[in-house]
Amino acid sequence: MAITAQMVKELREKTGAGMMDCKKALQEADGDEQKAIEELRKKGLSKAAKKAGRSTSEGLIALEQKGDKTAALVELLCETDFVARNDMFQDTLKAMAESVVAAPPACGADHGVVHQPTDECWLNHDVGGGKSVADKVKDLIAVLGENMQAGRYARIEVEGAGIIGSYLHMNSKIGVIVELKCLKAESADHEEFQALAKDVAMQIAAASPVCVASAEVPQDLLDRERAIFRDQALTEGKPENVVEKIVEGRVNKYFKEICLLDQPFIKDDKKSVSQLIKEVSKTVNDTIEIGRFARLQVGEDAE
């Protein structure tokens, strides 16, 4: 079968492989595009190990929800933003996220909300068609010719009354899911409650809190910051008898930076997120609390 330039062009657009590689694969597959893709995969798999050491600081985050009580974020990393925009890359990422929403990996309950790409049960998680996460990534490396890595994933399922707030930044580089809990199931249908869920998710995306409340700040982190604030005060020549007051003041300021409830609300910095939640609680005549949240940003753990 004659291989036309249009056939080569279409295969290249779908796979990102080189023009000559696409032409040769089509020739070997007698013009069958799907067989040509398989040929590219077979030839590329042997090169995957050589690519493994290359930096993967680009990529995308996918957000998938099932109703208003279950949501997942999945990160897929690659070398260049060009490959991240490839249809095959995005389709694979979407399939990974859909599989996590449908059924969490076996280790999902053991490691908190955010799971690292080194979790074996994540890499072995079934994405469909008998393929694991690791298999899917290898297939992409084979066809698209870059090093790729399954990044982190996060999944939250609300138990009892409440909803999931979610936000995916327009460039798909930052994703957030957050659990908002309440006492009455009917509150979840309230327009103000749903707007709050969206606002809190956007708050987390923009302000990147470490935890929900000051009581949750890890003690080692707090001790480290106190020591830094104390050294700063002494270096500034502050009297010994007022140093502790200065340290406490700076700790409180630090809480406003890293604790979600203490942060100034991004849409109105005259109120805190905690005050916003109290206002909406009063409006819907219920008690609203922030539960777990996850914020993933592409490349934030890259070396």
Backbone as CSV, one residue per row, in Angstrom:
resi,resn,N_x,N_y,N_z,CA_x,CA_y,CA_z,C_x,C_y,C_z
1,MET,0.843,-1.199,0.000,0.000,0.000,0.000,0.875,1.245,0.000
2,ALA,0.522,2.204,-0.855,1.285,3.447,-0.922,1.057,4.278,0.342
3,ILE,2.150,4.756,0.927,2.081,5.578,2.147,2.150,7.042,1.739
4,THR,1.078,7.772,1.997,1.015,9.174,1.590,1.566,10.085,2.687
5,ALA,1.905,11.304,2.260,2.410,12.302,3.217,1.351,12.627,4.274
6,GLN,0.066,12.596,3.876,-1.010,12.886,4.826,-1.093,11.814,5.909
7,MET,-0.893,10.561,5.505,-0.919,9.464,6.479,0.211,9.626,7.503
8,VAL,1.381,9.982,6.988,2.536,10.186,7.875,2.269,11.361,8.816
9,LYS,1.698,12.425,8.269,1.410,13.624,9.060,0.430,13.306,10.190
10,GLU,-0.622,12.564,9.871,-1.632,12.236,10.883,-1.066,11.342,11.977
11,LEU,-0.231,10.371,11.602,0.374,9.502,12.609,1.337,10.295,13.496
12,ARG,2.061,11.212,12.888,3.006,12.025,13.655,2.265,12.916,14.648
13,GLU,1.125,13.481,14.219,0.349,14.342,15.108,-0.216,13.553,16.287
14,LYS,-0.574,12.291,16.028,-1.157,11.471,17.095,-0.112,10.938,18.072
15,THR,1.091,10.673,17.562,2.094,10.018,18.401,3.250,10.909,18.825
16,GLY,3.548,11.937,18.030,4.697,12.772,18.344,6.017,12.153,17.898
17,ALA,5.965,10.982,17.284,7.186,10.319,16.806,7.741,11.060,15.587
18,GLY,9.023,10.780,15.259,9.659,11.439,14.126,9.009,11.068,12.802
19,MET,9.152,11.956,11.823,8.490,11.757,10.534,8.952,10.471,9.855
20,MET,10.261,10.224,9.830,10.775,9.022,9.175,10.373,7.757,9.936
21,ASP,10.337,7.859,11.276,9.897,6.708,12.068,8.442,6.374,11.759
22,CYS,7.614,7.421,11.610,6.198,7.222,11.291,6.030,6.585,9.912
23,LYS,6.798,7.064,8.959,6.703,6.529,7.597,7.098,5.052,7.570
24,LYS,8.198,4.730,8.259,8.663,3.343,8.275,7.661,2.438,8.978
25,ALA,7.080,2.930,10.088,6.094,2.126,10.825,4.867,1.868,9.976
26,LEU,4.417,2.870,9.210,3.264,2.695,8.331,3.569,1.705,7.211
27,GLN,4.786,1.759,6.692,5.171,0.824,5.635,5.156,-0.611,6.161
28,GLU,5.697,-0.807,7.365,5.738,-2.146,7.949,4.345,-2.651,8.314
29,ALA,3.429,-1.680,8.589,2.055,-2.053,8.958,1.119,-2.039,7.763
30,ASP,1.688,-1.853,6.565,0.897,-1.813,5.331,-0.216,-0.768,5.402
31,GLY,0.112,0.375,6.019,-0.812,1.500,6.045,-1.817,1.481,7.181
32,ASP,-1.824,0.442,8.004,-2.763,0.356,9.127,-2.231,1.210,10.278
33,GLU,-2.977,2.276,10.587,-2.493,3.237,11.581,-2.316,2.624,12.967
34,GLN,-3.284,1.820,13.406,-3.187,1.212,14.740,-2.004,0.252,14.826
35,LYS,-1.787,-0.523,13.749,-0.634,-1.415,13.742,0.669,-0.618,13.734
36,ALA,0.650,0.513,13.052,1.836,1.374,13.010,2.160,1.905,14.403
37,ILE,1.132,2.275,15.150,1.339,2.749,16.525,1.952,1.650,17.368
38,GLU,1.459,0.416,17.191,2.018,-0.719,17.929,3.477,-0.951,17.557
39,GLU,3.801,-0.772,16.282,5.187,-0.929,15.837,6.090,0.106,16.504
40,LEU,5.606,1.331,16.595,6.374,2.386,17.258,6.596,2.046,18.722
41,ARG,5.584,1.486,19.365,5.706,1.100,20.767,6.760,-0.002,20.934
42,LYS,6.686,-1.011,20.074,7.621,-2.132,20.193,9.065,-1.657,20.033
43,LYS,9.295,-0.786,19.100,10.648,-0.300,18.859,11.116,0.646,19.960
44,GLY,10.147,1.368,20.543,10.521,2.358,21.544,10.758,1.799,22.917
45,LEU,10.157,0.665,23.243,10.286,0.109,24.593,11.724,-0.199,24.959
46,SER,12.515,-0.645,24.023,13.901,-0.988,24.312,14.730,0.239,24.660
47,LYS,14.233,1.424,24.286,14.957,2.659,24.561,14.522,3.305,25.874
48,ALA,13.469,2.759,26.481,12.904,3.397,27.670,13.911,3.489,28.805
49,ALA,14.706,2.448,29.011,15.659,2.435,30.114,16.690,3.553,29.957
50,LYS,17.088,3.825,28.713,18.074,4.874,28.462,17.507,6.258,28.782
51,LYS,16.197,6.396,28.655,15.568,7.689,28.889,15.269,7.935,30.372
52,ALA,15.356,6.870,31.183,14.864,6.934,32.562,15.555,7.985,33.412
53,GLY,16.802,8.320,33.108,17.513,9.279,33.937,17.263,10.728,33.573
54,ARG,16.519,10.974,32.518,16.323,12.354,32.067,15.250,13.048,32.882
55,SER,15.435,14.323,33.099,14.555,15.104,33.971,13.123,15.158,33.455
56,THR,12.166,15.013,34.376,10.746,15.112,34.029,10.112,16.217,34.869
57,SER,10.376,17.451,34.496,9.870,18.583,35.272,8.619,19.210,34.661
58,GLU,8.215,18.704,33.492,6.984,19.182,32.861,5.890,18.122,33.031
59,GLY,4.690,18.457,32.575,3.591,17.515,32.673,2.279,18.207,32.950
60,LEU,1.291,17.423,33.370,-0.044,17.960,33.619,-0.668,17.285,34.836
61,ILE,-1.679,17.952,35.381,-2.524,17.397,36.436,-3.903,17.142,35.835
62,ALA,-4.496,15.990,36.139,-5.880,15.711,35.738,-6.760,15.702,36.981
63,LEU,-7.962,16.236,36.828,-8.967,16.235,37.889,-10.191,15.483,37.392
64,GLU,-10.624,14.494,38.158,-11.836,13.754,37.825,-12.720,13.669,39.062
65,GLN,-14.035,13.813,38.863,-14.988,13.716,39.963,-16.081,12.710,39.652
66,LYS,-16.593,12.077,40.703,-17.745,11.205,40.594,-18.807,11.772,41.530
67,GLY,-19.789,12.462,40.945,-20.775,13.156,41.764,-20.113,14.290,42.526
68,ASP,-20.648,14.610,43.699,-20.055,15.692,44.481,-19.389,15.176,45.756
69,LYS,-19.159,13.842,45.819,-18.565,13.265,47.024,-17.231,12.565,46.807
70,THR,-16.836,12.362,45.563,-15.569,11.676,45.281,-14.813,12.417,44.187
71,ALA,-13.528,12.634,44.415,-12.711,13.312,43.412,-11.269,12.832,43.513
72,ALA,-10.559,12.942,42.399,-9.156,12.511,42.365,-8.329,13.466,41.521
73,LEU,-7.069,13.573,41.898,-6.069,14.292,41.116,-4.976,13.301,40.743
74,VAL,-4.484,13.390,39.522,-3.374,12.543,39.092,-2.378,13.403,38.328
75,GLU,-1.106,13.165,38.581,-0.016,13.905,37.942,0.745,12.970,37.011
76,LEU,0.995,13.438,35.796,1.812,12.687,34.844,2.915,13.615,34.347
77,LEU,4.153,13.163,34.462,5.309,14.010,34.180,6.022,13.608,32.897
78,CYS,6.617,14.600,32.245,7.387,14.360,31.029,8.512,15.389,30.951
79,GLU,9.245,15.360,29.848,10.390,16.265,29.713,10.010,17.646,29.194
80,THR,9.048,17.704,28.280,8.720,18.987,27.638,7.223,19.253,27.654
81,ASP,6.876,20.507,27.636,5.472,20.888,27.601,4.840,20.503,26.271
82,PHE,5.648,20.423,25.215,5.149,20.015,23.897,4.517,18.629,23.970
83,VAL,5.213,17.693,24.604,4.683,16.329,24.734,3.470,16.313,25.650
84,ALA,3.470,17.161,26.686,2.327,17.202,27.608,1.043,17.594,26.886
85,ARG,1.158,18.279,25.764,-0.029,18.702,25.013,-0.448,17.670,23.963
86,ASN,0.265,16.577,23.891,-0.060,15.531,22.927,-1.344,14.805,23.355
87,ASP,-2.182,14.447,22.392,-3.459,13.796,22.697,-3.274,12.462,23.423
88,MET,-2.278,11.683,23.017,-2.051,10.393,23.668,-1.668,10.579,25.136
89,PHE,-0.829,11.568,25.379,-0.419,11.872,26.754,-1.639,12.240,27.590
90,GLN,-2.466,13.132,27.061,-3.633,13.600,27.810,-4.685,12.505,27.976
91,ASP,-4.860,11.678,26.956,-5.826,10.572,27.063,-5.389,9.570,28.130
92,THR,-4.087,9.293,28.189,-3.567,8.371,29.199,-3.755,8.939,30.594
93,LEU,-3.456,10.218,30.744,-3.620,10.871,32.042,-5.080,10.834,32.491
94,LYS,-5.982,11.102,31.573,-7.409,11.076,31.908,-7.847,9.662,32.331
95,ALA,-7.361,8.654,31.619,-7.704,7.276,31.966,-7.185,6.922,33.358
96,MET,-5.996,7.395,33.687,-5.431,7.146,35.014,-6.300,7.779,36.100
97,ALA,-6.712,9.021,35.866,-7.537,9.719,36.863,-8.906,9.069,37.009
98,GLU,-9.495,8.661,35.892,-10.805,7.991,35.940,-10.719,6.676,36.713
99,SER,-9.617,5.970,36.554,-9.456,4.690,37.247,-9.322,4.898,38.757
100,VAL,-8.690,5.987,39.169,-8.527,6.266,40.599,-9.860,6.656,41.231
101,VAL,-10.665,7.438,40.511,-11.992,7.799,41.026,-12.868,6.560,41.158
102,ALA,-12.798,5.696,40.150,-13.650,4.509,40.156,-13.288,3.537,41.267
103,ALA,-11.993,3.337,41.482,-11.541,2.389,42.511,-10.139,2.772,42.946
104,PRO,-9.964,3.168,44.195,-8.642,3.607,44.649,-7.634,2.464,44.640
105,PRO,-6.360,2.738,44.381,-5.329,1.699,44.487,-5.357,1.040,45.860
106,ALA,-4.873,-0.185,45.921,-4.983,-0.985,47.139,-4.385,-0.319,48.364
107,CYS,-3.343,0.495,48.182,-2.690,1.130,49.329,-3.330,2.463,49.662
108,GLY,-4.430,2.798,48.998,-5.011,4.130,49.135,-5.338,4.565,50.537
109,ALA,-5.698,3.631,51.412,-6.096,4.007,52.764,-4.907,4.078,53.722
110,ASP,-3.720,3.755,53.224,-2.586,3.590,54.136,-1.657,4.790,54.239
111,HIS,-1.727,5.711,53.295,-0.712,6.754,53.230,-1.272,8.177,53.219
112,GLY,-2.464,8.377,53.741,-3.013,9.725,53.741,-3.649,10.070,52.411
113,VAL,-3.679,11.356,52.089,-4.380,11.824,50.896,-3.497,11.790,49.655
114,VAL,-2.279,12.321,49.751,-1.383,12.399,48.600,-0.439,11.194,48.612
115,HIS,-0.352,10.513,47.472,0.461,9.303,47.362,1.603,9.552,46.391
116,GLN,2.775,9.070,46.750,3.975,9.312,45.962,4.097,8.311,44.805
117,PRO,4.810,8.688,43.746,4.932,7.797,42.580,5.731,6.533,42.869
118,THR,6.363,6.457,44.038,7.128,5.257,44.384,6.253,4.165,45.005
119,ASP,4.996,4.478,45.305,4.091,3.474,45.866,3.873,2.364,44.835
120,GLU,4.278,1.134,45.180,4.164,0.028,44.236,2.713,-0.228,43.832
121,CYS,1.792,-0.094,44.803,0.398,-0.379,44.459,-0.157,0.661,43.481
122,TRP,0.418,1.850,43.472,0.006,2.872,42.493,0.532,2.490,41.115
123,LEU,1.787,2.113,41.027,2.360,1.738,39.741,1.703,0.483,39.169
124,ASN,1.210,-0.378,40.051,0.556,-1.614,39.604,-0.950,-1.466,39.445
125,HIS,-1.472,-0.293,39.721,-2.920,-0.062,39.663,-3.450,-0.277,38.240
126,ASP,-4.578,-0.963,38.116,-5.177,-1.281,36.823,-5.871,-0.060,36.234
127,VAL,-5.389,0.355,35.078,-5.974,1.518,34.388,-7.037,1.081,33.394
128,GLY,-7.122,-0.215,33.142,-8.091,-0.726,32.171,-7.383,-1.434,31.039
129,GLY,-8.083,-2.373,30.437,-7.508,-3.107,29.320,-6.337,-3.972,29.722
130,GLY,-6.276,-4.346,30.986,-5.177,-5.178,31.450,-3.869,-4.444,31.609
131,LYS,-3.904,-3.131,31.579,-2.697,-2.313,31.672,-2.603,-1.659,33.051
132,SER,-1.399,-1.690,33.615,-1.153,-0.994,34.867,-0.687,0.435,34.578
133,VAL,-0.594,1.242,35.615,-0.062,2.595,35.458,1.337,2.538,34.850
134,ALA,2.180,1.656,35.369,3.544,1.523,34.852,3.550,1.114,33.381
135,ASP,2.650,0.214,32.998,2.553,-0.212,31.600,2.191,0.959,30.692
136,LYS,1.216,1.742,31.134,0.759,2.884,30.330,1.894,3.885,30.106
137,VAL,2.668,4.124,31.156,3.778,5.073,31.037,4.831,4.539,30.069
138,LYS,5.132,3.247,30.151,6.099,2.646,29.225,5.627,2.758,27.776
139,ASP,4.331,2.556,27.554,3.786,2.691,26.204,3.982,4.110,25.677
140,LEU,3.754,5.090,26.540,3.914,6.485,26.129,5.370,6.795,25.797
141,ILE,6.283,6.297,26.634,7.708,6.523,26.371,8.083,5.938,25.015
142,ALA,7.552,4.765,24.739,7.875,4.093,23.481,7.430,4.889,22.267
143,VAL,6.254,5.471,22.352,5.698,6.169,21.189,6.147,7.625,21.110
144,LEU,6.161,8.320,22.240,6.418,9.761,22.213,7.891,10.117,22.347
145,GLY,8.710,9.155,22.761,10.153,9.355,22.697,10.760,10.207,23.785
146,GLU,10.042,10.464,24.868,10.593,11.206,26.002,10.518,10.339,27.255
147,ASN,11.357,10.684,28.225,11.202,10.054,29.525,9.921,10.569,30.168
148,MET,9.178,9.695,30.799,7.943,10.065,31.490,7.865,9.325,32.806
149,GLN,7.067,9.861,33.689,6.939,9.262,35.017,5.529,9.457,35.538
150,ALA,4.959,8.396,36.083,3.696,8.547,36.797,3.994,9.340,38.056
151,GLY,3.342,10.478,38.202,3.574,11.311,39.374,2.690,10.892,40.534
152,ARG,2.359,11.853,41.369,1.541,11.568,42.543,0.062,11.465,42.172
153,TYR,-0.692,10.933,43.103,-2.140,10.977,42.957,-2.756,11.273,44.313
154,ALA,-3.975,11.777,44.279,-4.721,12.056,45.513,-6.176,11.709,45.270
155,ARG,-6.815,11.178,46.290,-8.232,10.814,46.179,-8.923,11.099,47.500
156,ILE,-10.080,11.761,47.429,-10.884,12.026,48.622,-12.318,11.599,48.346
157,GLU,-12.861,10.849,49.266,-14.266,10.456,49.205,-14.926,10.875,50.514
158,VAL,-15.934,11.715,50.417,-16.619,12.225,51.603,-17.511,11.145,52.192
159,GLU,-17.365,10.924,53.473,-18.255,10.001,54.180,-19.223,10.823,55.022
160,GLY,-20.499,10.543,54.905,-21.492,11.334,55.617,-21.862,12.578,54.829
161,ALA,-22.403,13.574,55.516,-22.865,14.793,54.851,-21.680,15.680,54.469
162,GLY,-21.751,16.233,53.263,-20.698,17.129,52.800,-20.472,17.015,51.308
163,ILE,-19.533,17.771,50.795,-19.217,17.765,49.368,-17.715,17.937,49.164
164,ILE,-17.293,17.708,47.929,-15.909,17.946,47.523,-15.846,19.263,46.760
165,GLY,-14.927,20.122,47.157,-14.613,21.308,46.365,-13.417,20.986,45.499
166,SER,-13.399,21.471,44.263,-12.281,21.159,43.370,-11.937,22.357,42.499
167,TYR,-10.691,22.367,42.051,-10.246,23.450,41.169,-9.054,22.959,40.367
168,LEU,-9.086,23.182,39.070,-7.965,22.876,38.190,-7.592,24.151,37.472
169,HIS,-6.367,24.611,37.690,-5.931,25.846,37.043,-5.966,25.681,35.528
170,MET,-6.186,26.779,34.832,-6.444,26.720,33.397,-5.329,26.045,32.600
171,ASN,-4.096,26.058,33.100,-3.018,25.394,32.367,-2.788,23.951,32.829
172,SER,-3.675,23.487,33.717,-3.611,22.112,34.242,-2.292,21.803,34.933
173,LYS,-1.675,22.825,35.504,-0.427,22.638,36.238,-0.659,22.575,37.745
174,ILE,-1.814,23.047,38.209,-2.159,23.013,39.630,-3.566,22.454,39.780
175,GLY,-3.724,21.498,40.663,-5.042,20.932,40.933,-5.289,20.822,42.420
176,VAL,-6.547,21.013,42.821,-6.916,20.969,44.241,-8.218,20.198,44.414
177,ILE,-8.271,19.359,45.451,-9.527,18.787,45.922,-9.585,18.991,47.432
178,VAL,-10.761,19.317,47.941,-10.905,19.598,49.368,-12.259,19.103,49.859
179,GLU,-12.275,18.572,51.050,-13.474,18.005,51.662,-14.118,19.040,52.594
180,LEU,-15.404,19.329,52.365,-16.176,20.201,53.253,-17.276,19.362,53.897
181,LYS,-17.241,19.286,55.208,-18.188,18.446,55.939,-19.238,19.308,56.643
182,CYS,-20.434,18.746,56.803,-21.523,19.440,57.484,-22.347,18.414,58.256
183,LEU,-23.371,18.871,58.940,-24.191,17.970,59.751,-25.427,17.475,59.018
184,LYS,-25.976,18.325,58.140,-27.233,17.991,57.461,-26.998,17.747,55.971
185,ALA,-27.496,16.631,55.467,-27.279,16.261,54.071,-27.822,17.304,53.107
186,GLU,-28.950,17.945,53.469,-29.563,18.912,52.553,-28.714,20.169,52.349
187,SER,-27.769,20.415,53.253,-26.906,21.594,53.111,-26.043,21.518,51.858
188,ALA,-25.741,20.278,51.426,-24.890,20.090,50.251,-25.515,20.664,48.988
189,ASP,-26.832,20.814,48.966,-27.522,21.346,47.786,-27.632,22.861,47.810
190,HIS,-27.213,23.470,48.907,-27.347,24.916,49.044,-26.336,25.633,48.154
191,GLU,-26.799,26.615,47.412,-25.935,27.340,46.480,-24.740,27.975,47.181
192,GLU,-24.972,28.537,48.378,-23.890,29.189,49.119,-22.829,28.166,49.546
193,PHE,-23.259,26.981,49.917,-22.331,25.943,50.335,-21.463,25.500,49.159
194,GLN,-22.084,25.316,48.001,-21.341,24.896,46.825,-20.361,25.974,46.362
195,ALA,-20.774,27.234,46.482,-19.878,28.342,46.134,-18.685,28.384,47.091
196,LEU,-18.959,28.103,48.360,-17.879,28.060,49.348,-16.868,26.976,48.997
197,ALA,-17.354,25.811,48.596,-16.459,24.705,48.242,-15.527,25.114,47.106
198,LYS,-16.062,25.805,46.125,-15.232,26.271,45.004,-14.234,27.314,45.464
199,ASP,-14.687,28.244,46.307,-13.806,29.302,46.802,-12.668,28.747,47.648
200,VAL,-12.963,27.762,48.485,-11.923,27.179,49.327,-10.893,26.440,48.465
201,ALA,-11.359,25.753,47.430,-10.433,25.070,46.523,-9.527,26.081,45.813
202,MET,-10.093,27.185,45.373,-9.294,28.229,44.726,-8.316,28.852,45.717
203,GLN,-8.740,29.017,46.957,-7.874,29.539,48.015,-6.637,28.648,48.176
204,ILE,-6.861,27.353,48.228,-5.752,26.412,48.399,-4.812,26.462,47.199
205,ALA,-5.382,26.578,46.002,-4.553,26.661,44.796,-3.671,27.902,44.821
206,ALA,-4.249,29.029,45.239,-3.526,30.305,45.203,-2.561,30.475,46.367
207,ALA,-2.984,30.065,47.574,-2.211,30.376,48.782,-1.387,29.207,49.313
208,SER,-1.581,28.015,48.788,-0.778,26.843,49.101,-0.571,26.599,50.598
209,PRO,-1.646,26.416,51.361,-1.495,26.135,52.796,-0.854,24.770,53.033
210,VAL,-0.223,24.635,54.194,0.384,23.366,54.575,-0.628,22.465,55.272
211,CYS,-1.523,23.081,56.045,-2.503,22.314,56.816,-3.773,23.144,56.981
212,VAL,-4.800,22.553,57.576,-6.070,23.252,57.750,-6.001,24.241,58.904
213,ALA,-5.532,23.802,60.074,-5.533,24.641,61.274,-4.163,24.615,61.950
214,SER,-3.905,25.591,62.797,-2.605,25.710,63.456,-2.279,24.500,64.320
215,ALA,-3.301,23.850,64.855,-3.071,22.674,65.697,-2.470,21.518,64.905
216,GLU,-2.561,21.573,63.578,-2.062,20.492,62.732,-0.640,20.730,62.224
217,VAL,-0.056,21.893,62.542,1.304,22.171,62.078,2.258,21.159,62.712
218,PRO,3.038,20.454,61.923,3.978,19.468,62.487,4.902,20.116,63.515
219,GLN,5.096,19.451,64.647,5.870,20.037,65.737,7.300,20.348,65.324
220,ASP,7.918,19.477,64.531,9.297,19.737,64.118,9.392,20.992,63.250
221,LEU,8.371,21.216,62.411,8.342,22.424,61.588,8.166,23.659,62.462
222,LEU,7.274,23.584,63.431,7.035,24.706,64.327,8.273,25.011,65.168
223,ASP,8.922,23.986,65.667,10.144,24.185,66.467,11.233,24.847,65.632
224,ARG,11.353,24.425,64.388,12.370,25.017,63.504,12.098,26.490,63.256
225,GLU,10.834,26.827,62.999,10.491,28.225,62.742,10.671,29.083,64.001
226,ARG,10.302,28.553,65.159,10.498,29.297,66.416,11.984,29.616,66.621
227,ALA,12.837,28.642,66.359,14.280,28.847,66.517,14.788,29.927,65.569
228,ILE,14.284,29.904,64.337,14.686,30.921,63.358,14.223,32.304,63.804
229,PHE,12.965,32.408,64.260,12.431,33.702,64.709,13.191,34.221,65.927
230,ARG,13.585,33.318,66.819,14.328,33.716,68.016,15.708,34.254,67.639
231,ASP,16.395,33.541,66.739,17.718,33.987,66.279,17.623,35.334,65.563
232,GLN,16.548,35.514,64.780,16.365,36.786,64.081,16.203,37.935,65.060
233,ALA,15.384,37.724,66.087,15.138,38.769,67.081,16.417,39.132,67.822
234,LEU,17.207,38.123,68.188,18.461,38.384,68.897,19.461,39.093,67.996
235,THR,19.504,38.678,66.727,20.405,39.325,65.765,20.034,40.787,65.557
236,GLU,18.727,41.074,65.629,18.252,42.452,65.477,18.514,43.300,66.727
237,GLY,19.049,42.657,67.766,19.375,43.385,68.980,18.211,43.613,69.919
238,LYS,17.162,42.814,69.790,15.996,42.973,70.670,16.361,42.531,72.089
239,PRO,15.839,43.217,73.104,16.123,42.846,74.491,15.646,41.429,74.783
240,GLU,16.413,40.708,75.589,16.113,39.318,75.918,14.718,39.139,76.500
241,ASN,14.272,40.147,77.294,12.983,40.002,77.972,11.770,40.157,77.051
242,VAL,11.965,40.609,75.802,10.837,40.747,74.871,10.947,39.799,73.680
243,VAL,12.034,39.035,73.650,12.257,38.144,72.512,11.125,37.139,72.359
244,GLU,10.676,36.548,73.475,9.631,35.534,73.384,8.322,36.108,72.846
245,LYS,7.991,37.338,73.231,6.780,37.974,72.708,6.902,38.205,71.200
246,ILE,8.099,38.604,70.786,8.337,38.814,69.350,8.209,37.497,68.596
247,VAL,8.768,36.429,69.179,8.685,35.109,68.548,7.229,34.686,68.389
248,GLU,6.414,34.859,69.444,5.009,34.468,69.369,4.256,35.264,68.308
249,GLY,4.585,36.549,68.206,3.946,37.377,67.185,4.278,36.898,65.781
250,ARG,5.519,36.504,65.571,5.936,36.033,64.250,5.374,34.634,63.948
251,VAL,5.219,33.829,65.003,4.593,32.522,64.828,3.147,32.690,64.367
252,ASN,2.422,33.629,64.992,1.034,33.882,64.592,0.957,34.366,63.146
253,LYS,1.910,35.177,62.752,1.960,35.643,61.366,2.244,34.469,60.430
254,TYR,3.103,33.571,60.886,3.446,32.379,60.110,2.220,31.501,59.907
255,PHE,1.390,31.373,60.947,0.159,30.594,60.837,-0.746,31.159,59.736
256,LYS,-0.762,32.475,59.602,-1.605,33.100,58.583,-1.098,32.792,57.172
257,GLU,0.144,32.386,57.079,0.714,32.041,55.781,0.456,30.583,55.421
258,ILE,0.544,29.673,56.423,0.520,28.244,56.091,-0.741,27.505,56.523
259,CYS,-1.571,28.102,57.371,-2.775,27.434,57.864,-4.001,27.963,57.133
260,LEU,-4.723,27.093,56.473,-5.854,27.483,55.637,-6.851,28.363,56.372
261,LEU,-7.269,27.971,57.561,-8.296,28.723,58.284,-7.823,30.111,58.694
262,ASP,-6.518,30.276,58.894,-5.970,31.560,59.321,-5.627,32.484,58.156
263,GLN,-5.583,31.955,56.959,-5.186,32.755,55.800,-6.232,33.818,55.469
264,PRO,-5.796,34.996,54.994,-6.754,35.982,54.471,-7.433,35.403,53.234
265,PHE,-8.735,35.588,53.142,-9.493,35.083,52.000,-9.052,35.809,50.743
266,ILE,-8.761,35.081,49.675,-8.187,35.694,48.469,-9.126,36.680,47.789
267,LYS,-10.439,36.526,47.995,-11.396,37.432,47.357,-11.736,38.636,48.237
268,ASP,-11.358,38.575,49.506,-11.614,39.669,50.444,-10.662,39.506,51.623
269,ASP,-9.496,40.163,51.539,-8.469,39.943,52.552,-8.770,40.607,53.899
270,LYS,-9.944,41.221,54.005,-10.341,41.784,55.293,-10.925,40.706,56.211
271,LYS,-11.158,39.537,55.673,-11.662,38.425,56.477,-10.782,37.199,56.260
272,SER,-10.750,36.327,57.253,-10.001,35.078,57.134,-10.898,34.000,56.534
273,VAL,-10.288,32.903,56.123,-11.065,31.779,55.611,-11.984,31.250,56.712
274,SER,-11.502,31.247,57.938,-12.323,30.804,59.072,-13.579,31.661,59.216
275,GLN,-13.426,32.965,59.080,-14.581,33.874,59.168,-15.550,33.636,58.017
276,LEU,-15.016,33.391,56.832,-15.859,33.096,55.672,-16.704,31.848,55.932
277,ILE,-16.091,30.813,56.472,-16.810,29.567,56.746,-17.912,29.790,57.782
278,LYS,-17.631,30.599,58.777,-18.648,30.907,59.795,-19.836,31.638,59.180
279,GLU,-19.555,32.553,58.247,-20.623,33.305,57.584,-21.528,32.367,56.786
280,VAL,-20.908,31.474,56.010,-21.690,30.557,55.188,-22.432,29.548,56.065
281,SER,-21.821,29.123,57.150,-22.488,28.211,58.092,-23.778,28.830,58.611
282,LYS,-23.703,30.115,58.908,-24.884,30.821,59.395,-25.947,30.918,58.300
283,THR,-25.510,31.172,57.073,-26.439,31.304,55.948,-27.196,30.005,55.689
284,VAL,-26.492,28.886,55.735,-27.135,27.594,55.432,-27.695,26.923,56.684
285,ASN,-27.502,27.579,57.830,-28.012,27.062,59.110,-27.462,25.665,59.401
286,ASP,-26.144,25.565,59.325,-25.480,24.287,59.580,-24.057,24.584,60.055
287,THR,-23.372,23.569,60.524,-21.970,23.702,60.924,-21.097,23.107,59.831
288,ILE,-20.251,23.947,59.241,-19.378,23.519,58.145,-17.945,23.437,58.656
289,GLU,-17.273,22.347,58.294,-15.879,22.162,58.658,-15.078,21.738,57.426
290,ILE,-13.814,22.164,57.401,-12.912,21.719,56.347,-12.248,20.431,56.797
291,GLY,-12.320,19.404,55.956,-11.673,18.138,56.271,-10.317,18.040,55.595
292,ARG,-10.127,16.998,54.814,-8.850,16.778,54.134,-8.771,17.595,52.846
293,PHE,-7.548,17.873,52.415,-7.372,18.506,51.112,-6.061,18.036,50.493
294,ALA,-5.990,18.181,49.176,-4.759,17.860,48.447,-4.529,18.936,47.405
295,ARG,-3.289,19.350,47.279,-2.896,20.326,46.259,-1.679,19.763,45.529
296,LEU,-1.823,19.542,44.239,-0.716,19.059,43.424,-0.308,20.137,42.430
297,GLN,0.966,20.368,42.321,1.506,21.309,41.347,2.603,20.608,40.576
298,VAL,2.513,20.640,39.264,3.465,19.927,38.422,4.894,20.371,38.716
299,GLY,5.756,19.386,38.938,7.180,19.678,39.074,7.613,20.204,40.414
300,GLU,6.701,20.351,41.391,7.111,20.972,42.654,8.094,20.101,43.423
301,ASP,8.137,18.793,43.116,9.097,17.895,43.770,10.286,17.573,42.863
302,ALA,10.295,18.190,41.681,11.375,17.887,40.745,12.693,18.452,41.259
303,GLU,13.782,17.741,41.002,15.082,18.203,41.442,15.517,19.375,40.569
